[in-house]
């Protein structure tokens, strides 16, 4: 039973990974060409300081 459960889990994870890759690939052109979708990524390297 444990072997079957692990096999099914592996299959599900593989299918999920495939769907995620397909979704990322389908959105790649949108993110590459539409600068509004990545506007906030310019803040990734900004230093933020907590104010009190």
PDBQT receptor file of N, H, CA, C and O in Angstrom, charges set to zero:
ATOM      1  N   UNK A   1       0.826  -1.195   0.000  1.00  0.00    +0.000 N 
ATOM      2  CA  UNK A   1       0.000   0.000   0.000  1.00  0.00    +0.000 C 
ATOM      3  C   UNK A   1       0.874   1.264   0.000  1.00  0.00    +0.000 C 
ATOM      4  O   UNK A   1       0.561   2.242  -0.680  1.00  0.00    +0.000 OA
ATOM      5  N   UNK A   2       1.969   1.232   0.768  1.00  0.00    +0.000 N 
ATOM      6  H   UNK A   2       2.222   0.438   1.321  1.00  0.00    +0.000 HD
ATOM      7  CA  UNK A   2       2.874   2.373   0.833  1.00  0.00    +0.000 C 
ATOM      8  C   UNK A   2       3.479   2.667  -0.536  1.00  0.00    +0.000 C 
ATOM      9  O   UNK A   2       3.624   3.830  -0.913  1.00  0.00    +0.000 OA
ATOM     10  N   UNK A   3       3.829   1.636  -1.271  1.00  0.00    +0.000 N 
ATOM     11  H   UNK A   3       3.711   0.691  -0.965  1.00  0.00    +0.000 HD
ATOM     12  CA  UNK A   3       4.409   1.808  -2.607  1.00  0.00    +0.000 C 
ATOM     13  C   UNK A   3       3.404   2.478  -3.539  1.00  0.00    +0.000 C 
ATOM     14  O   UNK A   3       3.761   3.361  -4.319  1.00  0.00    +0.000 OA
ATOM     15  N   UNK A   4       2.171   2.058  -3.455  1.00  0.00    +0.000 N 
ATOM     16  H   UNK A   4       1.882   1.340  -2.822  1.00  0.00    +0.000 HD
ATOM     17  CA  UNK A   4       1.123   2.644  -4.301  1.00  0.00    +0.000 C 
ATOM     18  C   UNK A   4       0.920   4.111  -3.941  1.00  0.00    +0.000 C 
ATOM     19  O   UNK A   4       0.807   4.959  -4.826  1.00  0.00    +0.000 OA
ATOM     20  N   UNK A   5       0.874   4.412  -2.648  1.00  0.00    +0.000 N 
ATOM     21  H   UNK A   5       0.966   3.723  -1.929  1.00  0.00    +0.000 HD
ATOM     22  CA  UNK A   5       0.690   5.793  -2.213  1.00  0.00    +0.000 C 
ATOM     23  C   UNK A   5       1.834   6.678  -2.698  1.00  0.00    +0.000 C 
ATOM     24  O   UNK A   5       1.600   7.779  -3.199  1.00  0.00    +0.000 OA
ATOM     25  N   UNK A   6       3.055   6.208  -2.553  1.00  0.00    +0.000 N 
ATOM     26  H   UNK A   6       3.245   5.314  -2.146  1.00  0.00    +0.000 HD
ATOM     27  CA  UNK A   6       4.208   6.998  -2.996  1.00  0.00    +0.000 C 
ATOM     28  C   UNK A   6       4.223   7.168  -4.511  1.00  0.00    +0.000 C 
ATOM     29  O   UNK A   6       4.584   8.230  -5.019  1.00  0.00    +0.000 OA
ATOM     30  N   UNK A   7       3.835   6.130  -5.223  1.00  0.00    +0.000 N 
ATOM     31  H   UNK A   7       3.542   5.267  -4.811  1.00  0.00    +0.000 HD
ATOM     32  CA  UNK A   7       3.779   6.209  -6.682  1.00  0.00    +0.000 C 
ATOM     33  C   UNK A   7       2.746   7.244  -7.117  1.00  0.00    +0.000 C 
ATOM     34  O   UNK A   7       3.010   8.062  -8.000  1.00  0.00    +0.000 OA
ATOM     35  N   UNK A   8       1.580   7.205  -6.500  1.00  0.00    +0.000 N 
ATOM     36  H   UNK A   8       1.366   6.541  -5.783  1.00  0.00    +0.000 HD
ATOM     37  CA  UNK A   8       0.533   8.183  -6.833  1.00  0.00    +0.000 C 
ATOM     38  C   UNK A   8       0.974   9.599  -6.485  1.00  0.00    +0.000 C 
ATOM     39  O   UNK A   8       0.712  10.535  -7.241  1.00  0.00    +0.000 OA
ATOM     40  N   UNK A   9       1.639   9.761  -5.349  1.00  0.00    +0.000 N 
ATOM     41  H   UNK A   9       1.852   9.001  -4.735  1.00  0.00    +0.000 HD
ATOM     42  CA  UNK A   9       2.126  11.077  -4.950  1.00  0.00    +0.000 C 
ATOM     43  C   UNK A   9       3.142  11.595  -5.968  1.00  0.00    +0.000 C 
ATOM     44  O   UNK A   9       3.106  12.767  -6.341  1.00  0.00    +0.000 OA
ATOM     45  N   UNK A  10       4.031  10.740  -6.410  1.00  0.00    +0.000 N 
ATOM     46  H   UNK A  10       4.061   9.787  -6.107  1.00  0.00    +0.000 HD
ATOM     47  CA  UNK A  10       5.042  11.121  -7.395  1.00  0.00    +0.000 C 
ATOM     48  C   UNK A  10       4.386  11.521  -8.711  1.00  0.00    +0.000 C 
ATOM     49  O   UNK A  10       4.782  12.502  -9.339  1.00  0.00    +0.000 OA
ATOM     50  N   UNK A  11       3.394  10.762  -9.115  1.00  0.00    +0.000 N 
ATOM     51  H   UNK A  11       3.073   9.964  -8.604  1.00  0.00    +0.000 HD
ATOM     52  CA  UNK A  11       2.676  11.081 -10.361  1.00  0.00    +0.000 C 
ATOM     53  C   UNK A  11       1.988  12.425 -10.239  1.00  0.00    +0.000 C 
ATOM     54  O   UNK A  11       2.057  13.239 -11.160  1.00  0.00    +0.000 OA
ATOM     55  N   UNK A  12       1.313  12.677  -9.098  1.00  0.00    +0.000 N 
ATOM     56  H   UNK A  12       1.257  12.016  -8.350  1.00  0.00    +0.000 HD
ATOM     57  CA  UNK A  12       0.621  13.953  -8.897  1.00  0.00    +0.000 C 
ATOM     58  C   UNK A  12       1.611  15.114  -8.909  1.00  0.00    +0.000 C 
ATOM     59  O   UNK A  12       1.361  16.144  -9.534  1.00  0.00    +0.000 OA
ATOM     60  N   UNK A  13       2.736  14.943  -8.216  1.00  0.00    +0.000 N 
ATOM     61  H   UNK A  13       2.939  14.106  -7.708  1.00  0.00    +0.000 HD
ATOM     62  CA  UNK A  13       3.746  16.007  -8.179  1.00  0.00    +0.000 C 
ATOM     63  C   UNK A  13       4.305  16.273  -9.569  1.00  0.00    +0.000 C 
ATOM     64  O   UNK A  13       4.540  17.423  -9.939  1.00  0.00    +0.000 OA
ATOM     65  N   UNK A  14       4.515  15.224 -10.327  1.00  0.00    +0.000 N 
ATOM     66  H   UNK A  14       4.324  14.289 -10.026  1.00  0.00    +0.000 HD
ATOM     67  CA  UNK A  14       5.031  15.373 -11.681  1.00  0.00    +0.000 C 
ATOM     68  C   UNK A  14       4.030  16.128 -12.557  1.00  0.00    +0.000 C 
ATOM     69  O   UNK A  14       4.410  17.010 -13.327  1.00  0.00    +0.000 OA
ATOM     70  N   UNK A  15       2.771  15.778 -12.436  1.00  0.00    +0.000 N 
ATOM     71  H   UNK A  15       2.462  15.062 -11.810  1.00  0.00    +0.000 HD
ATOM     72  CA  UNK A  15       1.734  16.451 -13.226  1.00  0.00    +0.000 C 
ATOM     73  C   UNK A  15       1.614  17.913 -12.813  1.00  0.00    +0.000 C 
ATOM     74  O   UNK A  15       1.463  18.789 -13.665  1.00  0.00    +0.000 OA
ATOM     75  N   UNK A  16       1.678  18.177 -11.524  1.00  0.00    +0.000 N 
ATOM     76  H   UNK A  16       1.800  17.465 -10.832  1.00  0.00    +0.000 HD
ATOM     77  CA  UNK A  16       1.612  19.558 -11.039  1.00  0.00    +0.000 C 
ATOM     78  C   UNK A  16       2.789  20.356 -11.570  1.00  0.00    +0.000 C 
ATOM     79  O   UNK A  16       2.622  21.490 -12.020  1.00  0.00    +0.000 OA
ATOM     80  N   UNK A  17       3.974  19.771 -11.520  1.00  0.00    +0.000 N 
ATOM     81  H   UNK A  17       4.109  18.850 -11.154  1.00  0.00    +0.000 HD
ATOM     82  CA  UNK A  17       5.170  20.448 -12.020  1.00  0.00    +0.000 C 
ATOM     83  C   UNK A  17       5.026  20.742 -13.510  1.00  0.00    +0.000 C 
ATOM     84  O   UNK A  17       5.384  21.828 -13.965  1.00  0.00    +0.000 OA
ATOM     85  N   UNK A  18       4.513  19.794 -14.261  1.00  0.00    +0.000 N 
ATOM     86  H   UNK A  18       4.222  18.911 -13.892  1.00  0.00    +0.000 HD
ATOM     87  CA  UNK A  18       4.331  20.004 -15.708  1.00  0.00    +0.000 C 
ATOM     88  C   UNK A  18       3.361  21.144 -15.972  1.00  0.00    +0.000 C 
ATOM     89  O   UNK A  18       3.592  21.968 -16.857  1.00  0.00    +0.000 OA
ATOM     90  N   UNK A  19       2.262  21.196 -15.197  1.00  0.00    +0.000 N 
ATOM     91  H   UNK A  19       2.074  20.527 -14.478  1.00  0.00    +0.000 HD
ATOM     92  CA  UNK A  19       1.284  22.270 -15.375  1.00  0.00    +0.000 C 
ATOM     93  C   UNK A  19       1.882  23.629 -15.025  1.00  0.00    +0.000 C 
ATOM     94  O   UNK A  19       1.604  24.625 -15.693  1.00  0.00    +0.000 OA
ATOM     95  N   UNK A  20       2.703  23.669 -13.980  1.00  0.00    +0.000 N 
ATOM     96  H   UNK A  20       2.929  22.860 -13.438  1.00  0.00    +0.000 HD
ATOM     97  CA  UNK A  20       3.330  24.923 -13.583  1.00  0.00    +0.000 C 
ATOM     98  C   UNK A  20       4.317  25.412 -14.643  1.00  0.00    +0.000 C 
ATOM     99  O   UNK A  20       4.373  26.605 -14.941  1.00  0.00    +0.000 OA
ATOM    100  N   UNK A  21       5.085  24.500 -15.204  1.00  0.00    +0.000 N 
ATOM    101  H   UNK A  21       5.040  23.531 -14.962  1.00  0.00    +0.000 HD
ATOM    102  CA  UNK A  21       6.022  24.864 -16.265  1.00  0.00    +0.000 C 
ATOM    103  C   UNK A  21       5.264  25.378 -17.483  1.00  0.00    +0.000 C 
ATOM    104  O   UNK A  21       5.658  26.373 -18.091  1.00  0.00    +0.000 OA
ATOM    105  N   UNK A  22       4.190  24.706 -17.831  1.00  0.00    +0.000 N 
ATOM    106  H   UNK A  22       3.870  23.897 -17.337  1.00  0.00    +0.000 HD
ATOM    107  CA  UNK A  22       3.389  25.123 -18.988  1.00  0.00    +0.000 C 
ATOM    108  C   UNK A  22       2.793  26.516 -18.755  1.00  0.00    +0.000 C 
ATOM    109  O   UNK A  22       2.776  27.346 -19.664  1.00  0.00    +0.000 OA
ATOM    110  N   UNK A  23       2.304  26.769 -17.535  1.00  0.00    +0.000 N 
ATOM    111  H   UNK A  23       2.317  26.095 -16.797  1.00  0.00    +0.000 HD
ATOM    112  CA  UNK A  23       1.735  28.084 -17.214  1.00  0.00    +0.000 C 
ATOM    113  C   UNK A  23       2.805  29.166 -17.271  1.00  0.00    +0.000 C 
ATOM    114  O   UNK A  23       2.570  30.250 -17.805  1.00  0.00    +0.000 OA
ATOM    115  N   UNK A  24       3.976  28.875 -16.723  1.00  0.00    +0.000 N 
ATOM    116  H   UNK A  24       4.167  27.994 -16.289  1.00  0.00    +0.000 HD
ATOM    117  CA  UNK A  24       5.071  29.849 -16.744  1.00  0.00    +0.000 C 
ATOM    118  C   UNK A  24       5.503  30.151 -18.178  1.00  0.00    +0.000 C 
ATOM    119  O   UNK A  24       5.751  31.305 -18.528  1.00  0.00    +0.000 OA
ATOM    120  N   UNK A  25       5.590  29.122 -18.991  1.00  0.00    +0.000 N 
ATOM    121  H   UNK A  25       5.388  28.185 -18.706  1.00  0.00    +0.000 HD
ATOM    122  CA  UNK A  25       5.975  29.332 -20.388  1.00  0.00    +0.000 C 
ATOM    123  C   UNK A  25       4.933  30.149 -21.146  1.00  0.00    +0.000 C 
ATOM    124  O   UNK A  25       5.277  30.982 -21.983  1.00  0.00    +0.000 OA
ATOM    125  N   UNK A  26       3.662  29.905 -20.847  1.00  0.00    +0.000 N 
ATOM    126  H   UNK A  26       3.382  29.228 -20.166  1.00  0.00    +0.000 HD
ATOM    127  CA  UNK A  26       2.612  30.640 -21.563  1.00  0.00    +0.000 C 
ATOM    128  C   UNK A  26       2.582  32.118 -21.166  1.00  0.00    +0.000 C 
ATOM    129  O   UNK A  26       2.144  32.954 -21.956  1.00  0.00    +0.000 OA
ATOM    130  N   UNK A  27       3.039  32.452 -19.961  1.00  0.00    +0.000 N 
ATOM    131  H   UNK A  27       3.395  31.772 -19.319  1.00  0.00    +0.000 HD
ATOM    132  CA  UNK A  27       3.047  33.844 -19.519  1.00  0.00    +0.000 C 
ATOM    133  C   UNK A  27       4.365  34.551 -19.779  1.00  0.00    +0.000 C 
ATOM    134  O   UNK A  27       4.460  35.765 -19.598  1.00  0.00    +0.000 OA
ATOM    135  N   UNK A  28       5.372  33.821 -20.195  1.00  0.00    +0.000 N 
ATOM    136  H   UNK A  28       5.295  32.835 -20.342  1.00  0.00    +0.000 HD
ATOM    137  CA  UNK A  28       6.700  34.393 -20.382  1.00  0.00    +0.000 C 
ATOM    138  C   UNK A  28       6.682  35.587 -21.328  1.00  0.00    +0.000 C 
ATOM    139  O   UNK A  28       7.250  36.631 -21.008  1.00  0.00    +0.000 OA
ATOM    140  N   UNK A  29       6.052  35.456 -22.467  1.00  0.00    +0.000 N 
ATOM    141  H   UNK A  29       5.590  34.608 -22.727  1.00  0.00    +0.000 HD
ATOM    142  CA  UNK A  29       6.009  36.552 -23.449  1.00  0.00    +0.000 C 
ATOM    143  C   UNK A  29       5.292  37.773 -22.877  1.00  0.00    +0.000 C 
ATOM    144  O   UNK A  29       5.706  38.907 -23.117  1.00  0.00    +0.000 OA
ATOM    145  N   UNK A  30       4.216  37.543 -22.119  1.00  0.00    +0.000 N 
ATOM    146  H   UNK A  30       3.880  36.622 -21.924  1.00  0.00    +0.000 HD
ATOM    147  CA  UNK A  30       3.502  38.670 -21.515  1.00  0.00    +0.000 C 
ATOM    148  C   UNK A  30       4.421  39.453 -20.582  1.00  0.00    +0.000 C 
ATOM    149  O   UNK A  30       4.476  40.681 -20.644  1.00  0.00    +0.000 OA
ATOM    150  N   UNK A  31       5.130  38.750 -19.731  1.00  0.00    +0.000 N 
ATOM    151  H   UNK A  31       5.085  37.752 -19.680  1.00  0.00    +0.000 HD
ATOM    152  CA  UNK A  31       6.023  39.420 -18.789  1.00  0.00    +0.000 C 
ATOM    153  C   UNK A  31       7.226  40.046 -19.491  1.00  0.00    +0.000 C 
ATOM    154  O   UNK A  31       7.748  41.068 -19.044  1.00  0.00    +0.000 OA
ATOM    155  N   UNK A  32       7.653  39.444 -20.567  1.00  0.00    +0.000 N 
ATOM    156  H   UNK A  32       7.228  38.615 -20.930  1.00  0.00    +0.000 HD
ATOM    157  CA  UNK A  32       8.793  39.974 -21.321  1.00  0.00    +0.000 C 
ATOM    158  C   UNK A  32       8.424  41.270 -22.038  1.00  0.00    +0.000 C 
ATOM    159  O   UNK A  32       9.254  42.172 -22.155  1.00  0.00    +0.000 OA
ATOM    160  N   UNK A  33       7.194  41.366 -22.514  1.00  0.00    +0.000 N 
ATOM    161  H   UNK A  33       6.520  40.633 -22.419  1.00  0.00    +0.000 HD
ATOM    162  CA  UNK A  33       6.790  42.500 -23.348  1.00  0.00    +0.000 C 
ATOM    163  C   UNK A  33       5.981  43.566 -22.633  1.00  0.00    +0.000 C 
ATOM    164  O   UNK A  33       5.924  44.702 -23.104  1.00  0.00    +0.000 OA
ATOM    165  N   UNK A  34       5.357  43.241 -21.515  1.00  0.00    +0.000 N 
ATOM    166  H   UNK A  34       5.403  42.318 -21.132  1.00  0.00    +0.000 HD
ATOM    167  CA  UNK A  34       4.502  44.199 -20.811  1.00  0.00    +0.000 C 
ATOM    168  C   UNK A  34       5.208  44.665 -19.536  1.00  0.00    +0.000 C 
ATOM    169  O   UNK A  34       5.183  43.977 -18.516  1.00  0.00    +0.000 OA
ATOM    170  N   UNK A  35       5.828  45.823 -19.605  1.00  0.00    +0.000 N 
ATOM    171  H   UNK A  35       5.849  46.382 -20.434  1.00  0.00    +0.000 HD
ATOM    172  CA  UNK A  35       6.627  46.326 -18.484  1.00  0.00    +0.000 C 
ATOM    173  C   UNK A  35       5.774  46.637 -17.251  1.00  0.00    +0.000 C 
ATOM    174  O   UNK A  35       6.304  46.684 -16.141  1.00  0.00    +0.000 OA
ATOM    175  N   UNK A  36       4.473  46.848 -17.420  1.00  0.00    +0.000 N 
ATOM    176  H   UNK A  36       4.042  46.810 -18.321  1.00  0.00    +0.000 HD
ATOM    177  CA  UNK A  36       3.620  47.102 -16.265  1.00  0.00    +0.000 C 
ATOM    178  C   UNK A  36       3.507  45.866 -15.369  1.00  0.00    +0.000 C 
ATOM    179  O   UNK A  36       3.286  45.994 -14.165  1.00  0.00    +0.000 OA
ATOM    180  N   UNK A  37       3.654  44.685 -15.941  1.00  0.00    +0.000 N 
ATOM    181  H   UNK A  37       3.833  44.581 -16.919  1.00  0.00    +0.000 HD
ATOM    182  CA  UNK A  37       3.569  43.460 -15.143  1.00  0.00    +0.000 C 
ATOM    183  C   UNK A  37       4.777  43.256 -14.240  1.00  0.00    +0.000 C 
ATOM    184  O   UNK A  37       4.706  42.527 -13.251  1.00  0.00    +0.000 OA
ATOM    185  N   UNK A  38       5.880  43.901 -14.584  1.00  0.00    +0.000 N 
ATOM    186  H   UNK A  38       5.937  44.494 -15.388  1.00  0.00    +0.000 HD
ATOM    187  CA  UNK A  38       7.099  43.715 -13.786  1.00  0.00    +0.000 C 
ATOM    188  C   UNK A  38       7.563  45.014 -13.129  1.00  0.00    +0.000 C 
ATOM    189  O   UNK A  38       8.714  45.115 -12.704  1.00  0.00    +0.000 OA
ATOM    190  N   UNK A  39       6.688  45.992 -13.044  1.00  0.00    +0.000 N 
ATOM    191  H   UNK A  39       5.753  45.909 -13.389  1.00  0.00    +0.000 HD
ATOM    192  CA  UNK A  39       7.071  47.300 -12.508  1.00  0.00    +0.000 C 
ATOM    193  C   UNK A  39       7.619  47.197 -11.088  1.00  0.00    +0.000 C 
ATOM    194  O   UNK A  39       8.592  47.875 -10.756  1.00  0.00    +0.000 OA
ATOM    195  N   UNK A  40       7.024  46.375 -10.258  1.00  0.00    +0.000 N 
ATOM    196  H   UNK A  40       6.234  45.825 -10.527  1.00  0.00    +0.000 HD
ATOM    197  CA  UNK A  40       7.463  46.292  -8.872  1.00  0.00    +0.000 C 
ATOM    198  C   UNK A  40       8.758  45.511  -8.693  1.00  0.00    +0.000 C 
ATOM    199  O   UNK A  40       9.368  45.583  -7.627  1.00  0.00    +0.000 OA
ATOM    200  N   UNK A  41       9.188  44.776  -9.695  1.00  0.00    +0.000 N 
ATOM    201  H   UNK A  41       8.692  44.717 -10.561  1.00  0.00    +0.000 HD
ATOM    202  CA  UNK A  41      10.438  44.029  -9.545  1.00  0.00    +0.000 C 
ATOM    203  C   UNK A  41      11.639  44.963  -9.517  1.00  0.00    +0.000 C 
ATOM    204  O   UNK A  41      12.718  44.561  -9.083  1.00  0.00    +0.000 OA
ATOM    205  N   UNK A  42      11.474  46.182  -9.964  1.00  0.00    +0.000 N 
ATOM    206  H   UNK A  42      10.597  46.508 -10.317  1.00  0.00    +0.000 HD
ATOM    207  CA  UNK A  42      12.562  47.143  -9.888  1.00  0.00    +0.000 C 
ATOM    208  C   UNK A  42      12.891  47.484  -8.441  1.00  0.00    +0.000 C 
ATOM    209  O   UNK A  42      13.982  47.972  -8.148  1.00  0.00    +0.000 OA
ATOM    210  N   UNK A  43      11.957  47.230  -7.545  1.00  0.00    +0.000 N 
ATOM    211  H   UNK A  43      11.071  46.833  -7.783  1.00  0.00    +0.000 HD
ATOM    212  CA  UNK A  43      12.177  47.498  -6.121  1.00  0.00    +0.000 C 
ATOM    213  C   UNK A  43      12.897  46.352  -5.416  1.00  0.00    +0.000 C 
ATOM    214  O   UNK A  43      13.235  46.473  -4.238  1.00  0.00    +0.000 OA
ATOM    215  N   UNK A  44      13.133  45.267  -6.099  1.00  0.00    +0.000 N 
ATOM    216  H   UNK A  44      12.858  45.168  -7.055  1.00  0.00    +0.000 HD
ATOM    217  CA  UNK A  44      13.727  44.095  -5.468  1.00  0.00    +0.000 C 
ATOM    218  C   UNK A  44      15.076  44.368  -4.824  1.00  0.00    +0.000 C 
ATOM    219  O   UNK A  44      15.411  43.751  -3.813  1.00  0.00    +0.000 OA
ATOM    220  N   UNK A  45      15.841  45.263  -5.378  1.00  0.00    +0.000 N 
ATOM    221  H   UNK A  45      15.569  45.764  -6.199  1.00  0.00    +0.000 HD
ATOM    222  CA  UNK A  45      17.187  45.506  -4.863  1.00  0.00    +0.000 C 
ATOM    223  C   UNK A  45      17.270  46.795  -4.038  1.00  0.00    +0.000 C 
ATOM    224  O   UNK A  45      18.353  47.223  -3.640  1.00  0.00    +0.000 OA
ATOM    225  N   UNK A  46      16.112  47.398  -3.791  1.00  0.00    +0.000 N 
ATOM    226  H   UNK A  46      15.232  47.049  -4.114  1.00  0.00    +0.000 HD
ATOM    227  CA  UNK A  46      16.080  48.599  -2.960  1.00  0.00    +0.000 C 
ATOM    228  C   UNK A  46      16.211  48.200  -1.495  1.00  0.00    +0.000 C 
ATOM    229  O   UNK A  46      15.710  47.156  -1.076  1.00  0.00    +0.000 OA
ATOM    230  N   UNK A  47      16.889  49.042  -0.726  1.00  0.00    +0.000 N 
ATOM    231  H   UNK A  47      17.296  49.889  -1.066  1.00  0.00    +0.000 HD
ATOM    232  CA  UNK A  47      17.004  48.795   0.708  1.00  0.00    +0.000 C 
ATOM    233  C   UNK A  47      15.812  49.453   1.393  1.00  0.00    +0.000 C 
ATOM    234  O   UNK A  47      15.491  50.611   1.127  1.00  0.00    +0.000 OA
ATOM    235  N   UNK A  48      15.171  48.710   2.268  1.00  0.00    +0.000 N 
ATOM    236  H   UNK A  48      15.432  47.769   2.484  1.00  0.00    +0.000 HD
ATOM    237  CA  UNK A  48      14.044  49.230   3.017  1.00  0.00    +0.000 C 
ATOM    238  C   UNK A  48      14.433  49.297   4.483  1.00  0.00    +0.000 C 
ATOM    239  O   UNK A  48      15.088  48.398   5.009  1.00  0.00    +0.000 OA
ATOM    240  N   UNK A  49      14.030  50.351   5.119  1.00  0.00    +0.000 N 
ATOM    241  H   UNK A  49      13.498  51.082   4.691  1.00  0.00    +0.000 HD
ATOM    242  CA  UNK A  49      14.335  50.528   6.529  1.00  0.00    +0.000 C 
ATOM    243  C   UNK A  49      13.034  50.663   7.303  1.00  0.00    +0.000 C 
ATOM    244  O   UNK A  49      12.106  51.344   6.869  1.00  0.00    +0.000 OA
ATOM    245  N   UNK A  50      12.982  50.019   8.429  1.00  0.00    +0.000 N 
ATOM    246  H   UNK A  50      13.736  49.466   8.782  1.00  0.00    +0.000 HD
ATOM    247  CA  UNK A  50      11.795  50.088   9.268  1.00  0.00    +0.000 C 
ATOM    248  C   UNK A  50      11.768  51.428   9.980  1.00  0.00    +0.000 C 
ATOM    249  O   UNK A  50      12.777  51.875  10.524  1.00  0.00    +0.000 OA
ATOM    250  N   UNK A  51      10.611  52.061   9.973  1.00  0.00    +0.000 N 
ATOM    251  H   UNK A  51       9.791  51.697   9.531  1.00  0.00    +0.000 HD
ATOM    252  CA  UNK A  51      10.462  53.313  10.725  1.00  0.00    +0.000 C 
ATOM    253  C   UNK A  51       9.629  53.051  11.964  1.00  0.00    +0.000 C 
ATOM    254  O   UNK A  51       8.739  52.200  11.972  1.00  0.00    +0.000 OA
ATOM    255  N   UNK A  52       9.931  53.781  12.984  1.00  0.00    +0.000 N 
ATOM    256  H   UNK A  52      10.654  54.472  12.978  1.00  0.00    +0.000 HD
ATOM    257  CA  UNK A  52       9.196  53.588  14.244  1.00  0.00    +0.000 C 
ATOM    258  C   UNK A  52       8.530  54.866  14.655  1.00  0.00    +0.000 C 
ATOM    259  O   UNK A  52       7.862  54.909  15.689  1.00  0.00    +0.000 OA
TER     260      UNK A  52
